[in-house]
Amino acid sequence: MESPEHFQLFGFAHGVTIAIILALACVLAGIARNKKFQGWVNPISGILAIILLSNEIIWWIAAVNLKLWSLKWGLPLQICDLVIFASAYSLMRHRQWVWELAYFWGLGGTLQAVLTPDMSFTFSHYYFFKFFITHGGVVIAVIFLAAGCGRPIYHCSIWRVFGITNIYAALMGIFNWMTGANYLYLCGKPRHPSILDHLGHWPWYILGLEAVLIISLFVYYLPFFIVERITRKRKYDI
């Protein structure tokens, strides 16, 4: 079997995929905000949750059958894996802290993965579809819930997510040390270009990630802050 063409960052296939993801996110958010289509919100939520979970399960089965699975990288312990479950749960139910993880991890981590994927396979290979259905699906779900369904994010959400992320990173650091794994890229950078390339060498880039994390949390909270201020101003003006 011939080797698949190597993935090209921001190449044609990558650019079209990003455009499709953003277009779907905007369309579904628009549907959710339209009162005429309120009956569609629950079915759309259910379909998105099923797609996210089934795509992940199919990958696990395929990886095990093809002997591609490894303890060092095959467990669903990356942020992009955990956010699948947080997003699927948030699509079906609402628990504030789970939604906060889905929102911040989805935009801060998964969106970054969509823009700079750590992968080698390009369009038509199974893993290309698996990767972008997973990561793109999370981005679509988060935008759908936030912009379409009006799920709230508060100022205190920033510090809650910051704390949970650091506790989880510490636990993953211990797990990596015990198993020789590299979950969360705490022990080494991805093979392909990423934001970590601009944050120095190991272990200093981990400190850089802390700075990126806190800045990104404030940036992704900004739309909610702006909407809150506008709503409050209109209330006082009345």
KOLLUM-759902 format. One record per residue: residue number from 1; x, y, z of N, C-alpha, C in turn. Coordinates in nm, 4 decimals. Layout:
# KOLLUM-759902
  nulo       n_X       n_Y       n_Z      ca_X      ca_Y      ca_Z       c_X       c_Y       c_Z
   NUM         X         Y         Z         X         Y         Z         X         Y         Z
...
END
This chain:
# KOLLUM-759902
  nulo       n_X       n_Y       n_Z      ca_X      ca_Y      ca_Z       c_X       c_Y       c_Z
     1    0.0835   -0.1190    0.0000    0.0000    0.0000    0.0000    0.0880    0.1254    0.0000
     2    0.0541    0.2245   -0.0819    0.1350    0.3449   -0.0924    0.1168    0.4319    0.0316
     3    0.2218    0.4993    0.0673    0.2152    0.5891    0.1827    0.1306    0.7098    0.1472
     4    0.0460    0.7554    0.2395   -0.0366    0.8724    0.2117    0.0476    0.9976    0.2005
     5   -0.0015    1.0931    0.1255    0.0687    1.2204    0.1122    0.0843    1.2848    0.2489
     6    0.1987    1.3481    0.2711    0.2262    1.4106    0.3996    0.1362    1.5316    0.4203
     7    0.0884    1.5486    0.5425   -0.0002    1.6606    0.5755    0.0736    1.7926    0.5584
     8    0.0086    1.8895    0.4953    0.0661    2.0215    0.4753   -0.0097    2.1234    0.5596
     9    0.0599    2.1847    0.6526   -0.0016    2.2844    0.7397   -0.0521    2.4015    0.6562
    10   -0.1824    2.4330    0.6700   -0.2497    2.5388    0.5960   -0.2463    2.5163    0.4438
    11   -0.2311    2.3881    0.4054   -0.2441    2.3531    0.2660   -0.3909    2.3552    0.2252
    12   -0.4201    2.3132    0.1031   -0.5568    2.3210    0.0518   -0.6535    2.2404    0.1379
    13   -0.6202    2.1134    0.1658   -0.7090    2.0271    0.2442   -0.7306    2.0831    0.3839
    14   -0.6242    2.1343    0.4444   -0.6336    2.1898    0.5791   -0.7190    2.3166    0.5785
    15   -0.6973    2.4042    0.4810   -0.7731    2.5286    0.4735   -0.9212    2.5060    0.4510
    16   -0.9554    2.4139    0.3603   -1.0963    2.3827    0.3346   -1.1613    2.3243    0.4592
    17   -1.0884    2.2381    0.5296   -1.1425    2.1759    0.6512   -1.1723    2.2803    0.7579
    18   -1.0810    2.3747    0.7782   -1.1027    2.4817    0.8759   -1.2258    2.5640    0.8370
    19   -1.2395    2.5943    0.7091   -1.3535    2.6733    0.6616   -1.4851    2.6006    0.6859
    20   -1.4873    2.4698    0.6629   -1.6087    2.3913    0.6853   -1.6464    2.3902    0.8332
    21   -1.5468    2.3730    0.9186   -1.5720    2.3702    1.0631   -1.6319    2.5025    1.1103
    22   -1.5723    2.6136    1.0695   -1.6214    2.7450    1.1118   -1.7601    2.7738    1.0545
    23   -1.7833    2.7322    0.9302   -1.9139    2.7540    0.8677   -2.0235    2.6761    0.9401
    24   -1.9957    2.5501    0.9719   -2.0939    2.4687    1.0447   -2.1219    2.5269    1.1829
    25   -2.0161    2.5730    1.2495   -2.0339    2.6317    1.3829   -2.1250    2.7532    1.3761
    26   -2.1032    2.8393    1.2784   -2.1846    2.9610    1.2643   -2.3294    2.9279    1.2273
    27   -2.3475    2.8334    1.1358   -2.4829    2.7963    1.0927   -2.5617    2.7364    1.2090
    28   -2.5008    2.6440    1.2821   -2.5724    2.5794    1.3923   -2.6009    2.6776    1.5059
    29   -2.5064    2.7680    1.5331   -2.5306    2.8701    1.6353   -2.6452    2.9613    1.5919
    30   -2.6502    2.9950    1.4626   -2.7590    3.0772    1.4112   -2.8939    3.0085    1.4234
    31   -2.8972    2.8792    1.3967   -3.0216    2.8023    1.4122   -3.0686    2.8040    1.5567
    32   -2.9747    2.7830    1.6499   -3.0106    2.7789    1.7923   -3.0646    2.9128    1.8412
    33   -3.0163    3.0226    1.7839   -3.0592    3.1550    1.8275   -3.1927    3.1963    1.7652
    34   -3.2320    3.1288    1.6590   -3.3562    3.1626    1.5891   -3.4752    3.0950    1.6582
    35   -3.5711    3.1726    1.7030   -3.6857    3.1182    1.7759   -3.7678    3.0207    1.6918
    36   -3.7622    3.0367    1.5604   -3.8383    2.9469    1.4727   -3.7851    2.8037    1.4761
    37   -3.6578    2.7885    1.5149   -3.5946    2.6571    1.5102   -3.5594    2.6025    1.6491
    38   -3.6287    2.6513    1.7527   -3.5978    2.6061    1.8883   -3.6179    2.4555    1.9050
    39   -3.7101    2.3985    1.8290   -3.7321    2.2546    1.8365   -3.6179    2.1730    1.7798
    40   -3.5263    2.2385    1.7115   -3.4122    2.1694    1.6527   -3.2939    2.1592    1.7486
    41   -3.2952    2.2382    1.8553   -3.1777    2.2474    1.9424   -3.1431    2.1132    2.0065
    42   -3.2398    2.0471    2.0663   -3.2122    1.9188    2.1312   -3.1673    1.8107    2.0330
    43   -3.2344    1.7960    1.9171   -3.1854    1.6971    1.8193   -3.0433    1.7263    1.7718
    44   -3.0127    1.8543    1.7464   -2.8771    1.8901    1.7039   -2.7762    1.8569    1.8134
    45   -2.8115    1.8885    1.9381   -2.7234    1.8573    2.0508   -2.6972    1.7075    2.0591
    46   -2.8032    1.6279    2.0453   -2.7886    1.4825    2.0525   -2.7034    1.4279    1.9399
    47   -2.7232    1.4790    1.8190   -2.6450    1.4325    1.7038   -2.4969    1.4660    1.7218
    48   -2.4682    1.5885    1.7667   -2.3288    1.6277    1.7890   -2.2629    1.5402    1.8959
    49   -2.3351    1.5128    2.0039   -2.2804    1.4293    2.1107   -2.2521    1.2879    2.0600
    50   -2.3437    1.2319    1.9823   -2.3253    1.0968    1.9275   -2.2054    1.0928    1.8330
    51   -2.1919    1.1946    1.7485   -2.0789    1.1995    1.6550   -1.9468    1.2027    1.7310
    52   -1.9382    1.2868    1.8328   -1.8150    1.2993    1.9098   -1.7772    1.1675    1.9775
    53   -1.8734    1.1058    2.0454   -1.8449    0.9841    2.1211   -1.8207    0.8639    2.0302
    54   -1.9044    0.8484    1.9270   -1.8897    0.7326    1.8388   -1.7597    0.7399    1.7599
    55   -1.7206    0.8596    1.7178   -1.5952    0.8753    1.6446   -1.4762    0.8340    1.7294
    56   -1.4820    0.8668    1.8574   -1.3726    0.8303    1.9484   -1.3707    0.6799    1.9741
    57   -1.4862    0.6210    1.9954   -1.4941    0.4771    2.0215   -1.4476    0.3965    1.9001
    58   -1.4900    0.4398    1.7811   -1.4476    0.3717    1.6581   -1.2951    0.3757    1.6449
    59   -1.2365    0.4891    1.6812   -1.0907    0.5011    1.6734   -1.0227    0.4050    1.7702
    60   -1.0733    0.3931    1.8915   -1.0135    0.3004    1.9874   -1.0172    0.1580    1.9347
    61   -1.1323    0.1176    1.8803   -1.1473   -0.0179    1.8276   -1.0514   -0.0414    1.7111
    62   -1.0444    0.0572    1.6197   -0.9561    0.0446    1.5034   -0.8093    0.0397    1.5468
    63   -0.7715    0.1245    1.6411   -0.6328    0.1295    1.6860   -0.5900   -0.0023    1.7508
    64   -0.6788   -0.0607    1.8310   -0.6470   -0.1890    1.8954   -0.6364   -0.3003    1.7914
    65   -0.7309   -0.3047    1.6981   -0.7306   -0.4095    1.5949   -0.6104   -0.3996    1.5023
    66   -0.5662   -0.2777    1.4745   -0.4514   -0.2572    1.3866   -0.3191   -0.2556    1.4628
    67   -0.3272   -0.2818    1.5934   -0.2088   -0.2850    1.6806   -0.1341   -0.1515    1.6788
    68   -0.2124   -0.0447    1.6739   -0.1553    0.0895    1.6776   -0.1638    0.1515    1.8171
    69   -0.2338    0.0809    1.9064   -0.2577    0.1371    2.0392   -0.1355    0.1189    2.1271
    70   -0.1075    0.2172    2.2084    0.0046    0.2096    2.3015   -0.0318    0.2809    2.4306
    71    0.0144    0.2257    2.5425   -0.0098    0.2886    2.6721    0.0485    0.4291    2.6764
    72    0.1559    0.4509    2.6017    0.2257    0.5780    2.6079    0.1544    0.6908    2.5353
    73    0.0600    0.6572    2.4475   -0.0104    0.7646    2.3777   -0.1559    0.7334    2.3454
    74   -0.2000    0.6098    2.3715   -0.3332    0.5692    2.3293   -0.4449    0.5939    2.4283
    75   -0.4128    0.6249    2.5524   -0.5175    0.6500    2.6510   -0.5811    0.7879    2.6272
    76   -0.7088    0.8018    2.6545   -0.7771    0.9314    2.6336   -0.7466    1.0294    2.7469
    77   -0.6194    1.0685    2.7551   -0.5752    1.1532    2.8656   -0.5285    1.2915    2.8215
    78   -0.5198    1.3134    2.6907   -0.4865    1.4472    2.6437   -0.6058    1.5405    2.6688
    79   -0.5771    1.6694    2.6775   -0.6846    1.7672    2.6949   -0.7880    1.7526    2.5838
    80   -0.7399    1.7300    2.4615   -0.8310    1.7170    2.3473   -0.9180    1.5919    2.3578
    81   -0.8737    1.4912    2.4333   -0.9566    1.3732    2.4575   -1.0607    1.4017    2.5651
    82   -1.0169    1.4602    2.6747   -1.1081    1.4875    2.7851   -1.2187    1.5844    2.7452
    83   -1.1838    1.6801    2.6590   -1.2829    1.7799    2.6203   -1.3925    1.7179    2.5340
    84   -1.3651    1.6042    2.4709   -1.4696    1.5336    2.3964   -1.5824    1.4943    2.4912
    85   -1.5446    1.4357    2.6044   -1.6446    1.3906    2.7016   -1.7132    1.5088    2.7695
    86   -1.6357    1.6150    2.7985   -1.6952    1.7343    2.8597   -1.7941    1.7994    2.7639
    87   -1.7602    1.8031    2.6354   -1.8487    1.8640    2.5358   -1.9736    1.7794    2.5144
    88   -1.9552    1.6477    2.5036   -2.0698    1.5586    2.4839   -2.1654    1.5678    2.6026
    89   -2.1103    1.5711    2.7234   -2.1939    1.5844    2.8429   -2.2687    1.7173    2.8408
    90   -2.1979    1.8252    2.8048   -2.2597    1.9582    2.8043   -2.3669    1.9710    2.6976
    91   -2.3548    1.8945    2.5902   -2.4575    1.8966    2.4872   -2.5877    1.8342    2.5354
    92   -2.5768    1.7397    2.6290   -2.6941    1.6677    2.6765   -2.7468    1.7211    2.8098
    93   -2.6559    1.7709    2.8946   -2.6940    1.8228    3.0255   -2.6116    1.9462    3.0561
    94   -2.6456    2.0120    3.1666   -2.5666    2.1293    3.2044   -2.5178    2.1153    3.3476
    95   -2.3872    2.1102    3.3609   -2.3198    2.1217    3.4900   -2.2120    2.2275    3.4694
    96   -2.2167    2.3344    3.5456   -2.1388    2.4532    3.5146   -1.9900    2.4256    3.4995
    97   -1.9297    2.3530    3.5949   -1.7844    2.3349    3.5874   -1.7439    2.2473    3.4701
    98   -1.8297    2.1520    3.4316   -1.8011    2.0695    3.3141   -1.8097    2.1543    3.1876
    99   -1.9111    2.2401    3.1809   -1.9259    2.3298    3.0672   -1.8080    2.4252    3.0578
   100   -1.7600    2.4746    3.1703   -1.6445    2.5642    3.1690   -1.5215    2.4957    3.1121
   101   -1.4990    2.3696    3.1495   -1.3869    2.2939    3.0934   -1.4055    2.2734    2.9438
   102   -1.5277    2.2391    2.9040   -1.5556    2.2190    2.7613   -1.5270    2.3473    2.6838
   103   -1.5699    2.4599    2.7377   -1.5533    2.5877    2.6671   -1.4062    2.6281    2.6582
   104   -1.3394    2.6379    2.7715   -1.2016    2.6869    2.7708   -1.1045    2.5867    2.7091
   105   -1.1188    2.4587    2.7436   -1.0323    2.3585    2.6827   -1.0636    2.3430    2.5344
   106   -1.1921    2.3549    2.4996   -1.2305    2.3391    2.3599   -1.1721    2.4470    2.2717
   107   -1.1773    2.5731    2.3177   -1.1230    2.6821    2.2382   -0.9721    2.6980    2.2584
   108   -0.9258    2.6810    2.3812   -0.7840    2.7008    2.4096   -0.6954    2.5880    2.3619
   109   -0.7452    2.4638    2.3667   -0.6633    2.3493    2.3282   -0.7030    2.2894    2.1954
   110   -0.8321    2.2573    2.1823   -0.8779    2.1878    2.0626   -0.8724    2.2781    1.9396
   111   -0.9074    2.4049    1.9546   -0.8973    2.4977    1.8422   -0.7527    2.5104    1.7963
   112   -0.6599    2.5118    1.8933   -0.5178    2.5154    1.8594   -0.4783    2.3917    1.7800
   113   -0.5350    2.2758    1.8176   -0.5053    2.1520    1.7457   -0.5605    2.1554    1.6031
   114   -0.6759    2.2188    1.5845   -0.7331    2.2319    1.4498   -0.6426    2.3185    1.3626
   115   -0.5902    2.4247    1.4206   -0.5076    2.5183    1.3441   -0.3675    2.4642    1.3186
   116   -0.3102    2.3934    1.4172   -0.1746    2.3375    1.4015   -0.1756    2.1913    1.4449
   117   -0.2292    2.1024    1.3615   -0.2428    1.9613    1.3993   -0.1078    1.8901    1.4118
   118   -0.0974    1.8033    1.5124    0.0205    1.7178    1.5277   -0.0103    1.5864    1.4570
   119    0.0003    1.5864    1.3239   -0.0352    1.4680    1.2462    0.0440    1.4648    1.1160
   120    0.0496    1.3463    1.0550    0.1247    1.3275    0.9319    0.0357    1.2988    0.8122
   121   -0.0845    1.2456    0.8343   -0.1696    1.2000    0.7251   -0.2579    1.3129    0.6727
   122   -0.2753    1.3156    0.5434   -0.3562    1.4195    0.4816   -0.4912    1.3649    0.4373
   123   -0.5644    1.4450    0.3607   -0.7002    1.4131    0.3182   -0.7091    1.2763    0.2508
   124   -0.8162    1.2060    0.2797   -0.8541    1.0722    0.2309   -0.8040    0.9608    0.3218
   125   -0.7066    0.9909    0.4089   -0.6651    0.8903    0.5062   -0.7632    0.8913    0.6239
   126   -0.7900    0.7734    0.6793   -0.8876    0.7640    0.7887   -0.8528    0.8574    0.9036
   127   -0.7251    0.8639    0.9415   -0.6890    0.9428    1.0591   -0.7138    1.0922    1.0368
   128   -0.7052    1.1378    0.9128   -0.7364    1.2779    0.8822   -0.8806    1.3080    0.9210
   129   -0.9725    1.2190    0.8796   -1.1135    1.2387    0.9120   -1.1376    1.2248    1.0616
   130   -1.0748    1.1249    1.1226   -1.0924    1.1032    1.2665   -1.0485    1.2273    1.3437
   131   -0.9327    1.2791    1.3088   -0.8761    1.3933    1.3805   -0.9660    1.5158    1.3713
   132   -1.0096    1.5486    1.2503   -1.0850    1.6721    1.2338   -1.2317    1.6581    1.2729
   133   -1.2868    1.5370    1.2669   -1.4223    1.5178    1.3202   -1.4202    1.5367    1.4715
   134   -1.3167    1.4818    1.5351   -1.3041    1.4967    1.6803   -1.2825    1.6417    1.7194
   135   -1.1760    1.7023    1.6686   -1.1395    1.8367    1.7116   -1.2343    1.9423    1.6556
   136   -1.2716    1.9269    1.5297   -1.3676    2.0198    1.4726   -1.5037    2.0077    1.5380
   137   -1.5420    1.8846    1.5723   -1.6701    1.8626    1.6391   -1.6766    1.9313    1.7742
   138   -1.5651    1.9303    1.8469   -1.5607    1.9984    1.9766   -1.5757    2.1490    1.9581
   139   -1.5035    2.2050    1.8619   -1.5123    2.3488    1.8361   -1.6548    2.3874    1.7975
   140   -1.7171    2.3079    1.7113   -1.8558    2.3337    1.6699   -1.9495    2.3264    1.7894
   141   -1.9333    2.2243    1.8731   -2.0200    2.2061    1.9899   -2.0081    2.3230    2.0865
   142   -1.8843    2.3681    2.1102   -1.8617    2.4777    2.2059   -1.9228    2.6079    2.1541
   143   -1.9014    2.6393    2.0272   -1.9587    2.7614    1.9700   -2.1112    2.7522    1.9672
   144   -2.1634    2.6342    1.9352   -2.3079    2.6121    1.9335   -2.3691    2.6379    2.0711
   145   -2.3050    2.5856    2.1760   -2.3586    2.6020    2.3112   -2.3412    2.7445    2.3631
   146   -2.2262    2.8048    2.3340   -2.1991    2.9391    2.3864   -2.2754    3.0472    2.3095
   147   -2.2550    3.0525    2.1784   -2.3148    3.1577    2.0976   -2.4597    3.1298    2.0619
   148   -2.4945    3.0011    2.0481   -2.6294    2.9655    2.0079   -2.7251    2.9454    2.1237
   149   -2.6815    2.8663    2.2213   -2.7699    2.8303    2.3335   -2.7536    2.9199    2.4546
   150   -2.6530    3.0062    2.4541   -2.6366    3.1029    2.5620   -2.5851    3.0443    2.6924
   151   -2.5051    2.9391    2.6854   -2.4462    2.8857    2.8084   -2.3520    2.9889    2.8695
   152   -2.3609    3.0138    3.0004   -2.2844    3.1235    3.0609   -2.1419    3.0855    3.1008
   153   -2.0546    3.1832    3.0964   -1.9189    3.1745    3.1506   -1.8995    3.2973    3.2392
   154   -1.8464    3.2765    3.3607   -1.8305    3.3857    3.4568   -1.6822    3.4151    3.4805
   155   -1.6568    3.5280    3.5475   -1.5184    3.5644    3.5788   -1.4515    3.4576    3.6646
   156   -1.5250    3.4024    3.7590   -1.4680    3.2995    3.8457   -1.4372    3.1707    3.7690
   157   -1.4984    3.1545    3.6512   -1.4726    3.0363    3.5694   -1.3251    3.0290    3.5294
   158   -1.2643    3.1455    3.5088   -1.1235    3.1513    3.4691   -1.0364    3.0803    3.5707
   159   -1.0545    3.1154    3.6987   -0.9678    3.0605    3.8030   -1.0013    2.9157    3.8337
   160   -1.1277    2.8787    3.8177   -1.1663    2.7391    3.8388   -1.0989    2.6489    3.7340
   161   -1.1055    2.6913    3.6084   -1.0445    2.6125    3.5013   -0.8920    2.6137    3.5124
   162   -0.8349    2.7272    3.5502   -0.6903    2.7362    3.5691   -0.6434    2.6373    3.6762
   163   -0.7160    2.6323    3.7879   -0.6799    2.5410    3.8948   -0.6944    2.3953    3.8550
   164   -0.8067    2.3608    3.7924   -0.8305    2.2222    3.7510   -0.7251    2.1787    3.6489
   165   -0.6918    2.2673    3.5561   -0.5934    2.2338    3.4525   -0.4571    2.2067    3.5135
   166   -0.4164    2.2874    3.6103   -0.2854    2.2686    3.6725   -0.2807    2.1427    3.7582
   167   -0.3882    2.1142    3.8285   -0.3930    1.9906    3.9074   -0.3840    1.8700    3.8157
   168   -0.4576    1.8744    3.7050   -0.4549    1.7632    3.6104   -0.3164    1.7485    3.5467
   169   -0.2524    1.8609    3.5129   -0.1185    1.8565    3.4545   -0.0186    1.7949    3.5519
   170   -0.0329    1.8262    3.6807    0.0563    1.7679    3.7811    0.0371    1.6169    3.7884
   171   -0.0860    1.5708    3.7848   -0.1133    1.4270    3.7867   -0.0583    1.3596    3.6611
   172   -0.0721    1.4253    3.5468   -0.0196    1.3696    3.4221    0.1331    1.3673    3.4225
   173    0.1943    1.4648    3.4889    0.3394    1.4648    3.5012    0.3879    1.3420    3.5767
   174    0.3173    1.3068    3.6834    0.3518    1.1866    3.7599    0.3293    1.0613    3.6755
   175    0.2176    1.0586    3.6030    0.1872    0.9431    3.5172    0.2918    0.9281    3.4069
   176    0.3314    1.0388    3.3458    0.4350    1.0341    3.2429    0.5658    0.9804    3.2982
   177    0.6018    1.0254    3.4156    0.7264    0.9812    3.4796    0.7241    0.8308    3.5078
   178    0.6072    0.7796    3.5459    0.5948    0.6380    3.5795    0.5899    0.5482    3.4557
   179    0.5396    0.5995    3.3452    0.5155    0.5155    3.2272    0.6050    0.5483    3.1082
   180    0.6746    0.6604    3.1127    0.7546    0.7019    2.9977    0.6715    0.7638    2.8876
   181    0.5478    0.8033    2.9201    0.4576    0.8643    2.8217    0.4860    1.0140    2.8100
   182    0.4090    1.0802    2.7248    0.4267    1.2241    2.7055    0.2918    1.2935    2.6900
   183    0.1967    1.2574    2.7759    0.0656    1.3205    2.7701    0.0767    1.4681    2.8078
   184   -0.0022    1.5496    2.7393   -0.0027    1.6956    2.7513    0.1277    1.7572    2.7015
   185    0.2140    1.6760    2.6398    0.3441    1.7206    2.5890    0.4287    1.7835    2.7005
   186    0.4181    1.7246    2.8188    0.4938    1.7764    2.9326    0.6399    1.7340    2.9295
   187    0.6699    1.6285    2.8530    0.8068    1.5762    2.8489    0.8768    1.6034    2.7165
   188    0.8086    1.6624    2.6232    0.8679    1.6902    2.4931    0.7663    1.7542    2.4005
   189    0.8140    1.8292    2.3027    0.7260    1.9000    2.2103    0.6688    1.8054    2.1049
   190    0.5561    1.8424    2.0424    0.5034    1.7644    1.9301    0.6046    1.7598    1.8153
   191    0.5937    1.6565    1.7322    0.6849    1.6426    1.6192    0.6634    1.7512    1.5143
   192    0.5419    1.7998    1.5064    0.5059    1.8964    1.4027    0.4957    2.0364    1.4624
   193    0.4994    2.1415    1.3788    0.4984    2.2794    1.4289    0.3808    2.3076    1.5218
   194    0.4069    2.3786    1.6303    0.3025    2.4157    1.7258    0.3475    2.5394    1.8009
   195    0.2604    2.5890    1.8862    0.2921    2.7079    1.9649    0.4092    2.6831    2.0599
   196    0.4327    2.5559    2.0955    0.5419    2.5235    2.1875    0.6781    2.5568    2.1281
   197    0.6877    2.5607    1.9962    0.8151    2.5913    1.9313    0.8615    2.7337    1.9622
   198    0.7702    2.8176    2.0074    0.8035    2.9578    2.0341    0.8174    2.9864    2.1842
   199    0.8160    2.8810    2.2651    0.8176    2.9008    2.4109    0.9451    2.8509    2.4768
   200    1.0489    2.8241    2.3977    1.1758    2.7813    2.4549    1.1897    2.6305    2.4619
   201    1.2996    2.5866    2.5240    1.3297    2.4444    2.5363    1.2645    2.3876    2.6624
   202    1.2615    2.2528    2.6687    1.2118    2.1858    2.7881    1.3101    2.2098    2.9023
   203    1.2645    2.2326    3.0263    1.1237    2.2373    3.0698    1.0645    2.3782    3.0693
   204    1.1415    2.4762    3.0128    1.0991    2.6156    3.0231    0.9713    2.6438    2.9469
   205    0.9472    2.5653    2.8397    0.8245    2.5927    2.7645    0.6995    2.5609    2.8461
   206    0.7145    2.4800    2.9511    0.5996    2.4515    3.0385    0.5588    2.5785    3.1130
   207    0.6580    2.6563    3.1569    0.6268    2.7853    3.2203    0.5624    2.8791    3.1186
   208    0.6119    2.8727    2.9952    0.5508    2.9529    2.8895    0.4061    2.9139    2.8666
   209    0.3779    2.7836    2.8763    0.2402    2.7357    2.8609    0.1497    2.7883    2.9707
   210    0.2045    2.8030    3.0906    0.1263    2.8600    3.2007    0.0824    3.0023    3.1657
   211    0.1764    3.0784    3.1096    0.1432    3.2159    3.0702    0.0406    3.2165    2.9571
   212    0.0599    3.1283    2.8592   -0.0352    3.1194    2.7482   -0.1725    3.0797    2.7996
   213   -0.1759    2.9864    2.8960   -0.3026    2.9401    2.9520   -0.3798    3.0541    3.0151
   214   -0.3160    3.1289    3.1028   -0.3885    3.2338    3.1744   -0.4315    3.3449    3.0785
   215   -0.3462    3.3780    2.9811   -0.3834    3.4807    2.8829   -0.5017    3.4329    2.7989
   216   -0.4965    3.3081    2.7531   -0.6043    3.2556    2.6690   -0.7358    3.2469    2.7461
   217   -0.7294    3.2149    2.8758   -0.8513    3.2095    2.9561   -0.9196    3.3459    2.9602
   218   -0.8407    3.4512    2.9787   -0.8973    3.5861    2.9807   -0.9494    3.6262    2.8423
   219   -0.8758    3.5874    2.7381   -0.9180    3.6214    2.6015   -1.0510    3.5551    2.5682
   220   -1.0660    3.4254    2.6032   -1.1888    3.3541    2.5697   -1.3051    3.3930    2.6608
   221   -1.2734    3.4514    2.7756   -1.3797    3.5047    2.8613   -1.4291    3.6404    2.8110
   222   -1.3464    3.7102    2.7337   -1.3752    3.8471    2.6910   -1.5121    3.8639    2.6244
   223   -1.5550    3.7754    2.5323   -1.6882    3.7949    2.4724   -1.8002    3.7983    2.5756
   224   -1.7914    3.7143    2.6778   -1.8939    3.7125    2.7826   -1.8876    3.8404    2.8653
   225   -1.7664    3.8888    2.8909   -1.7490    4.0129    2.9660   -1.8111    4.1302    2.8903
   226   -1.7856    4.1370    2.7598   -1.8390    4.2456    2.6776   -1.9914    4.2414    2.6735
   227   -2.0469    4.1221    2.6510   -2.1932    4.1077    2.6468   -2.2547    4.1462    2.7810
   228   -2.1886    4.1053    2.8903   -2.2402    4.1387    3.0235   -2.2409    4.2893    3.0463
   229   -2.1338    4.3564    3.0045   -2.1268    4.5011    3.0237   -2.2321    4.5728    2.9391
   230   -2.2512    4.5280    2.8150   -2.3515    4.5899    2.7275   -2.4917    4.5698    2.7842
   231   -2.5187    4.4479    2.8325   -2.6505    4.4175    2.8898   -2.6762    4.5023    3.0134
   232   -2.5733    4.5157    3.0971   -2.5882    4.5957    3.2190   -2.6104    4.7424    3.1861
   233   -2.5393    4.7932    3.0855   -2.5539    4.9338    3.0464   -2.6961    4.9596    2.9937
   234   -2.7459    4.8672    2.9117   -2.8811    4.8840    2.8582   -2.9850    4.8806    2.9702
   235   -2.9601    4.7974    3.0687   -3.0539    4.7857    3.1812   -3.0595    4.9171    3.2588
   236   -2.9409    4.9765    3.2829   -2.9370    5.1029    3.3574   -2.9927    5.2186    3.2757
   237   -2.9718    5.2124    3.1426   -3.0236    5.3192    3.0565   -3.1768    5.3205    3.0571
   238   -3.2347    5.2012    3.0667   -3.3810    5.1930    3.0721   -3.4322    5.2481    3.2039
END
